[in-house]
Amino acid sequence: MTMDDTPGKRLAKKLSDRVRAESERAAEALRSRPDYSRTFGYFLELAEKGPGAVLNRTGRETVSMLCVQVPPELVHAAGLQPFKIWGGSSWNFSPPEAPTLMCPMLKASMAVMGANENFQGRDWVVPTTCDWVVKFPEIASRVWKRPAPRVFWLELPHLKERPYGGQRWLEEMFRLKDFLESIGEKITGKSLARSAALYARAWRAMNRLSDMRRDGALPPVWFMLIMGTFFLDSPERWTEAAENVTPSPVGNSAVRVFLAGSPIFFPNLKLPLLLEEAGLYAAADDLCSSGRVIPGAVTCHDTSEFGVISAVAERYHRACLCPIFIDNDRRVNNILGRRKDVRFDGVIFHVLKGCHPYDIESLGLESELKRRGLRFLRLETDHTPEDSRNLFARLEAFHNTVKGGFHDRQDRA
């Protein structure tokens, strides 16, 4: 038996063919949409080719991040390419070495990793967020029997509003700096300030796209695809392409909703496409794969090394809305605050099966948002298409309920 005939190689080839075919089908379906614009082509190509091309595309050694909690500014300032590990494949990849009820997003990441040996990169930064993220490197090494990547464990204080939480996080940023310098270039106040300015420009481009979506000039499906490709190329090229996206107006008849919960990645665009089909317009979201890929622009008056790292640390800790935090009251306030600007009448909460933090959060969030007058629909699903018609039926009923309430308010007025 040759090396190419080993069970691992055969499985990797099968995965590669499956993932590539699925991405090609999804990309072709998007290209055939009537709202397709040539300015979307760059992002669609990034999504279709996926993470295997990141190193060749950027020319920088890749550092894989298992969460957007890791500041890409620090990685970039060390002369490295930050890459957020993700997967959206719908194939139910369940190797015996992995838990059966594993998070679908990480299960899909495992499949993409098997399809491309360069996917995982040599160095990983793993924040201690949810249990799945923490155990993922161990599971991946066991499944693929490859040399384990070098992992930097970024210990995340789960109390962010307490002074000692912020101090601990700042110390972690300096530990991360030392790690990145050991594999890349020395990080200085000036190099970090330049990277911060670069990502601030990207954030402004993201805000422009978000405003276009809010105003009905960018379909949510395209917005989510574009945002999901942020870590697949250099921030300079991605930002330039985002700044050149032209409006693609949509109709105004859809019911406007806010989309929250678990991340959604290409080619798993099942939920945004079903929302569209059911007459629901996701005018805003707070998904870590979309609306909050980065938490905002890092600004600082002190451009010393300590000053810039302090500003980066505060932005990526205090501004994060992930449900893994204990003191996360801002979550409700953020949604309610967005309502004033975005104008929506309901919240769709997306829960991936096995995504425990969002599953738990949805319960308290539902009661609080309903008390504030918002309609709320919790949808638990995975990446497979089998439940699409059931989800559509629930979304259609939600649409009719929200629209009926809207007309009732108009009549009373």
C-alpha positions as CSV (number, residue, x, y, z in Angstrom):
1,M,0.0,0.0,0.0
2,T,1.4,3.4,-1.0
3,M,1.2,6.5,1.2
4,D,-1.5,7.8,-1.1
5,D,-3.6,4.7,-0.4
6,T,-3.6,5.0,3.4
7,P,-7.1,5.4,5.0
8,G,-6.2,8.9,6.1
9,K,-5.2,10.0,2.6
10,R,-8.3,8.4,1.1
11,L,-10.5,10.2,3.6
12,A,-8.7,13.5,3.0
13,K,-9.2,13.1,-0.8
14,K,-12.9,12.4,-0.2
15,L,-13.3,15.4,2.0
16,S,-11.4,17.6,-0.4
17,D,-13.7,16.6,-3.3
18,R,-16.8,17.0,-1.2
19,V,-15.9,20.4,0.3
20,R,-14.8,21.7,-3.1
21,A,-18.0,20.5,-4.9
22,E,-20.2,22.0,-2.2
23,S,-18.4,25.4,-2.3
24,E,-18.6,25.4,-6.1
25,R,-22.4,24.7,-6.1
26,A,-23.0,27.4,-3.5
27,A,-20.9,29.9,-5.4
28,E,-22.7,29.2,-8.7
29,A,-26.1,29.6,-7.0
30,L,-25.0,33.0,-5.7
31,R,-23.6,34.1,-9.1
32,S,-26.9,33.3,-10.7
33,R,-28.9,35.5,-8.4
34,P,-30.5,38.6,-10.0
35,D,-28.9,40.9,-7.4
36,Y,-25.4,39.6,-8.2
37,S,-22.9,42.5,-8.8
38,R,-19.4,42.2,-10.2
39,T,-18.2,43.9,-7.0
40,F,-19.2,40.8,-5.2
41,G,-17.0,38.6,-7.4
42,Y,-13.8,39.1,-5.4
43,F,-15.5,38.0,-2.1
44,L,-17.2,35.1,-3.7
45,E,-13.9,33.8,-5.1
46,L,-12.3,34.1,-1.7
47,A,-15.2,32.1,-0.2
48,E,-15.1,29.5,-2.9
49,K,-11.4,28.9,-2.7
50,G,-11.5,28.9,1.0
51,P,-8.7,28.9,3.7
52,G,-6.3,26.7,1.8
53,A,-5.2,29.7,-0.4
54,V,-4.5,32.2,2.4
55,L,-0.8,31.6,2.6
56,N,-0.3,31.9,-1.2
57,R,-2.6,34.9,-1.3
58,T,-0.9,37.0,1.4
59,G,2.6,35.8,1.3
60,R,2.6,35.8,5.1
61,E,3.0,33.0,7.6
62,T,-0.5,32.2,8.9
63,V,-1.5,32.3,12.6
64,S,-4.8,30.5,13.1
65,M,-7.2,32.0,15.6
66,L,-10.1,30.0,17.0
67,C,-12.1,33.1,18.0
68,V,-12.4,36.8,17.0
69,Q,-11.5,37.5,20.6
70,V,-7.8,37.5,19.3
71,P,-6.8,41.0,18.2
72,P,-5.7,40.7,14.5
73,E,-3.8,44.0,14.9
74,L,-1.2,42.3,17.1
75,V,-0.8,39.4,14.7
76,H,-0.5,41.7,11.7
77,A,2.0,43.9,13.5
78,A,4.3,40.9,13.9
79,G,4.4,40.4,10.1
80,L,2.0,37.5,10.2
81,Q,-1.4,36.8,8.7
82,P,-4.3,36.3,11.1
83,F,-6.7,33.6,10.0
84,K,-9.9,32.8,11.8
85,I,-10.6,29.1,11.6
86,W,-14.1,28.4,10.4
87,G,-16.1,25.9,8.4
88,G,-19.6,25.9,6.9
89,S,-19.7,22.5,5.1
90,S,-23.0,20.7,5.4
91,W,-21.5,17.2,5.3
92,N,-22.1,15.5,8.6
93,F,-18.4,14.6,9.2
94,S,-18.4,12.5,12.4
95,P,-15.1,10.6,12.8
96,P,-15.0,8.1,15.8
97,E,-12.2,10.2,17.4
98,A,-14.6,13.2,17.7
99,P,-17.7,13.6,19.9
100,T,-20.9,12.9,18.0
101,L,-22.7,16.0,19.2
102,M,-19.7,18.3,18.4
103,C,-20.4,22.0,17.5
104,P,-21.4,21.9,13.8
105,M,-19.1,24.9,13.0
106,L,-16.1,23.2,14.4
107,K,-17.1,19.8,12.9
108,A,-17.2,21.5,9.5
109,S,-13.8,23.1,10.3
110,M,-12.5,19.6,11.0
111,A,-13.7,18.5,7.5
112,V,-12.1,21.5,5.8
113,M,-8.9,20.8,7.8
114,G,-8.8,17.2,6.5
115,A,-9.4,18.4,3.0
116,N,-6.4,20.7,3.1
117,E,-3.2,20.1,5.1
118,N,-2.3,23.8,5.1
119,F,-5.6,24.7,6.7
120,Q,-4.5,24.5,10.3
121,G,-1.2,26.4,9.9
122,R,1.8,25.9,12.2
123,D,0.8,28.2,15.0
124,W,-2.6,28.6,16.7
125,V,-3.9,31.1,19.2
126,V,-6.7,29.6,21.2
127,P,-8.7,31.8,23.6
128,T,-10.3,30.0,26.5
129,T,-13.9,30.9,25.5
130,C,-16.3,27.9,25.1
131,D,-15.4,24.3,25.9
132,W,-15.5,23.3,22.2
133,V,-12.9,25.9,21.3
134,V,-10.7,24.9,24.2
135,K,-10.8,21.2,23.2
136,F,-10.7,21.6,19.5
137,P,-6.8,21.4,19.1
138,E,-6.8,18.1,21.0
139,I,-9.7,16.7,18.9
140,A,-8.1,17.9,15.6
141,S,-4.8,16.3,16.4
142,R,-6.5,13.0,17.4
143,V,-8.6,12.9,14.3
144,W,-6.0,13.8,11.7
145,K,-2.9,12.3,13.4
146,R,-0.8,15.1,12.2
147,P,1.9,16.9,14.2
148,A,0.0,19.1,16.7
149,P,0.2,22.8,16.0
150,R,2.0,25.0,18.4
151,V,-0.8,26.5,20.6
152,F,-0.8,29.7,22.5
153,W,-3.5,29.6,25.2
154,L,-5.0,33.0,25.6
155,E,-6.7,33.0,29.0
156,L,-9.8,35.0,28.8
157,P,-11.2,36.7,32.0
158,H,-14.9,35.9,31.9
159,L,-15.6,39.0,34.1
160,K,-15.0,42.0,31.9
161,E,-16.6,44.8,33.9
162,R,-14.3,44.2,36.9
163,P,-11.0,46.1,37.1
164,Y,-9.0,42.9,37.7
165,G,-10.5,41.3,34.7
166,G,-9.2,44.1,32.5
167,Q,-5.8,43.9,34.1
168,R,-5.5,40.2,33.6
169,W,-6.5,40.6,29.9
170,L,-3.8,43.3,29.4
171,E,-1.2,40.9,30.8
172,E,-2.5,38.3,28.4
173,M,-1.9,40.7,25.5
174,F,1.7,41.2,26.5
175,R,2.1,37.4,26.7
176,L,0.5,37.1,23.2
177,K,2.9,39.8,22.0
178,D,5.9,37.8,23.2
179,F,4.6,34.6,21.5
180,L,4.0,36.4,18.2
181,E,7.4,37.9,18.2
182,S,8.9,34.4,18.7
183,I,7.5,33.4,15.3
184,G,7.4,36.7,13.5
185,E,8.9,40.2,13.8
186,K,9.3,42.5,16.8
187,I,6.2,44.4,17.6
188,T,6.8,48.1,18.3
189,G,4.5,50.9,19.2
190,K,4.8,52.2,15.6
191,S,4.2,48.9,13.9
192,L,1.2,48.2,16.0
193,A,-0.2,51.7,15.4
194,R,0.1,51.2,11.7
195,S,-1.7,47.8,11.9
196,A,-4.4,49.4,14.1
197,A,-4.9,52.1,11.5
198,L,-5.2,49.5,8.8
199,Y,-7.9,47.6,10.7
200,A,-9.6,50.8,11.6
201,R,-10.0,51.5,7.9
202,A,-11.4,48.0,7.4
203,W,-13.9,48.6,10.2
204,R,-15.0,51.8,8.5
205,A,-15.5,49.9,5.3
206,M,-17.6,47.3,7.3
207,N,-19.6,50.1,8.8
208,R,-20.4,51.4,5.3
209,L,-21.6,48.0,4.2
210,S,-23.7,47.7,7.4
211,D,-25.3,51.1,6.6
212,M,-26.0,49.9,3.1
213,R,-27.7,46.8,4.4
214,R,-29.7,48.8,6.9
215,D,-30.9,51.2,4.1
216,G,-31.9,48.3,1.8
217,A,-29.0,48.8,-0.6
218,L,-27.2,45.5,0.2
219,P,-29.0,42.2,0.5
220,P,-28.2,40.5,3.8
221,V,-27.0,37.3,2.1
222,W,-24.3,39.3,0.3
223,F,-23.4,41.3,3.5
224,M,-22.8,38.0,5.4
225,L,-20.8,36.5,2.6
226,I,-18.5,39.6,2.4
227,M,-18.0,39.8,6.1
228,G,-17.2,36.1,6.4
229,T,-14.3,36.4,4.0
230,F,-12.4,39.0,6.0
231,F,-9.6,36.7,7.2
232,L,-9.1,35.1,3.8
233,D,-6.9,37.8,2.3
234,S,-4.7,40.7,3.4
235,P,-6.7,43.4,5.2
236,E,-5.5,45.9,2.6
237,R,-6.9,44.1,-0.4
238,W,-10.1,43.1,1.4
239,T,-10.7,46.7,2.6
240,E,-10.2,48.1,-0.9
241,A,-12.6,45.6,-2.4
242,A,-15.2,46.4,0.4
243,E,-14.9,50.1,-0.2
244,N,-15.7,49.5,-3.9
245,V,-18.9,47.5,-3.3
246,T,-21.7,49.1,-5.2
247,P,-25.3,49.3,-4.0
248,S,-27.7,46.4,-4.9
249,P,-31.1,47.7,-3.8
250,V,-33.8,45.4,-2.5
251,G,-37.5,45.9,-2.2
252,N,-39.0,47.4,0.9
253,S,-41.9,44.9,1.5
254,A,-40.0,42.5,3.8
255,V,-40.4,42.5,7.6
256,R,-37.2,43.8,9.2
257,V,-35.6,41.6,11.8
258,F,-32.4,41.5,13.9
259,L,-30.3,38.3,13.6
260,A,-28.4,37.1,16.6
261,G,-26.8,33.9,18.0
262,S,-24.3,31.4,16.6
263,P,-22.0,32.2,13.6
264,I,-22.9,31.4,10.0
265,F,-20.3,30.7,7.4
266,F,-20.2,30.0,3.7
267,P,-21.3,27.7,2.1
268,N,-23.9,27.2,5.0
269,L,-26.1,30.2,4.1
270,K,-29.2,28.2,4.7
271,L,-30.7,30.5,7.3
272,P,-30.1,33.9,5.5
273,L,-31.6,32.4,2.4
274,L,-34.6,31.0,4.2
275,L,-35.1,34.4,5.9
276,E,-35.2,36.0,2.5
277,E,-37.6,33.4,1.1
278,A,-39.9,33.9,4.1
279,G,-40.1,37.7,3.5
280,L,-37.8,38.6,6.4
281,Y,-35.0,41.1,6.0
282,A,-32.1,40.8,8.4
283,A,-31.4,44.5,8.6
284,A,-28.7,44.0,11.3
285,D,-27.0,41.3,13.2
286,D,-24.4,40.7,16.0
287,L,-23.0,37.4,14.7
288,C,-19.2,37.0,15.3
289,S,-19.1,35.8,11.7
290,S,-20.8,38.9,10.3
291,G,-21.8,42.1,12.1
292,R,-19.0,41.9,14.8
293,V,-16.1,40.3,12.9
294,I,-14.0,43.0,14.6
295,P,-15.4,45.0,17.6
296,G,-14.5,48.4,16.3
297,A,-11.6,50.7,15.5
298,V,-8.7,50.9,18.0
299,T,-8.0,54.6,18.7
300,C,-5.3,55.8,21.1
301,H,-3.5,59.1,21.8
302,D,-0.5,57.3,23.4
303,T,1.4,55.6,20.5
304,S,4.0,54.0,22.8
305,E,4.0,50.2,22.8
306,F,2.2,50.1,26.2
307,G,-0.3,52.7,25.1
308,V,-1.4,51.0,21.9
309,I,-1.5,47.5,23.4
310,S,-3.6,48.9,26.2
311,A,-6.0,50.4,23.7
312,V,-6.2,47.1,21.8
313,A,-6.8,45.1,25.0
314,E,-9.6,47.3,26.1
315,R,-11.3,47.2,22.7
316,Y,-11.3,43.4,22.4
317,H,-12.4,42.8,25.9
318,R,-14.8,45.4,27.0
319,A,-16.5,45.7,23.6
320,C,-17.1,42.0,23.0
321,L,-20.7,40.8,23.3
322,C,-20.0,37.0,23.3
323,P,-22.3,35.1,25.7
324,I,-19.3,33.4,27.4
325,F,-18.9,36.5,29.6
326,I,-20.6,36.4,33.0
327,D,-21.4,40.1,33.2
328,N,-22.9,40.6,29.7
329,D,-25.9,42.9,30.4
330,R,-24.8,45.0,27.4
331,R,-26.2,42.2,25.1
332,V,-29.8,43.3,25.6
333,N,-29.0,47.0,25.6
334,N,-27.0,46.6,22.3
335,I,-30.0,45.0,20.5
336,L,-32.4,47.6,21.9
337,G,-30.0,50.4,21.0
338,R,-29.6,49.2,17.5
339,R,-33.4,49.2,17.1
340,K,-33.5,53.0,17.2
341,D,-31.2,53.2,14.2
342,V,-32.0,50.1,12.2
343,R,-35.8,49.9,12.9
344,F,-36.7,46.2,13.2
345,D,-39.7,44.5,14.8
346,G,-38.4,41.1,15.7
347,V,-35.3,39.1,16.6
348,I,-34.3,35.8,15.0
349,F,-32.0,33.9,17.4
350,H,-29.9,31.3,15.6
351,V,-28.5,28.4,17.8
352,L,-26.2,25.7,16.3
353,K,-26.9,22.4,18.0
354,G,-24.2,21.9,20.6
355,C,-23.5,25.6,20.9
356,H,-24.1,25.8,24.6
357,P,-23.3,29.4,25.4
358,Y,-25.8,30.8,22.8
359,D,-28.3,28.1,23.7
360,I,-28.2,29.2,27.4
361,E,-28.2,32.9,26.5
362,S,-31.3,32.6,24.3
363,L,-33.5,31.8,27.2
364,G,-32.9,34.9,29.2
365,L,-32.6,37.1,26.1
366,E,-36.0,35.9,24.9
367,S,-37.9,36.9,28.0
368,E,-36.2,40.3,28.3
369,L,-36.7,41.3,24.7
370,K,-40.3,40.2,24.7
371,R,-40.9,42.3,27.8
372,R,-39.5,45.2,25.8
373,G,-42.0,44.6,23.0
374,L,-40.0,42.7,20.5
375,R,-41.1,39.5,18.8
376,F,-38.6,36.7,19.3
377,L,-38.0,33.4,17.4
378,R,-35.3,30.9,18.5
379,L,-34.2,28.5,15.8
380,E,-32.0,25.5,16.6
381,T,-30.4,23.9,13.6
382,D,-27.1,22.6,12.2
383,H,-25.4,22.8,8.8
384,T,-27.5,20.1,7.1
385,P,-30.4,21.0,4.7
386,E,-32.9,18.4,6.0
387,D,-34.7,20.8,8.3
388,S,-35.0,23.6,5.8
389,R,-38.7,23.2,5.2
390,N,-39.5,23.1,8.9
391,L,-37.4,26.2,9.5
392,F,-39.1,27.9,6.6
393,A,-42.6,27.2,8.0
394,R,-41.6,28.7,11.4
395,L,-40.1,31.7,9.7
396,E,-43.2,32.2,7.5
397,A,-45.4,32.1,10.6
398,F,-43.1,34.5,12.4
399,H,-43.3,36.9,9.4
400,N,-47.1,36.8,9.4
401,T,-47.3,37.4,13.2
402,V,-44.9,40.3,13.1
403,K,-46.5,41.8,10.0
404,G,-50.0,41.4,11.6
405,G,-48.8,43.2,14.7
406,F,-47.3,46.0,12.5
407,H,-50.6,46.5,10.7
408,D,-52.4,46.5,14.1
409,R,-50.2,49.4,15.3
410,Q,-50.8,51.3,12.1
411,D,-54.6,50.9,12.4
412,R,-54.5,52.1,16.0
413,A,-52.4,55.1,15.0
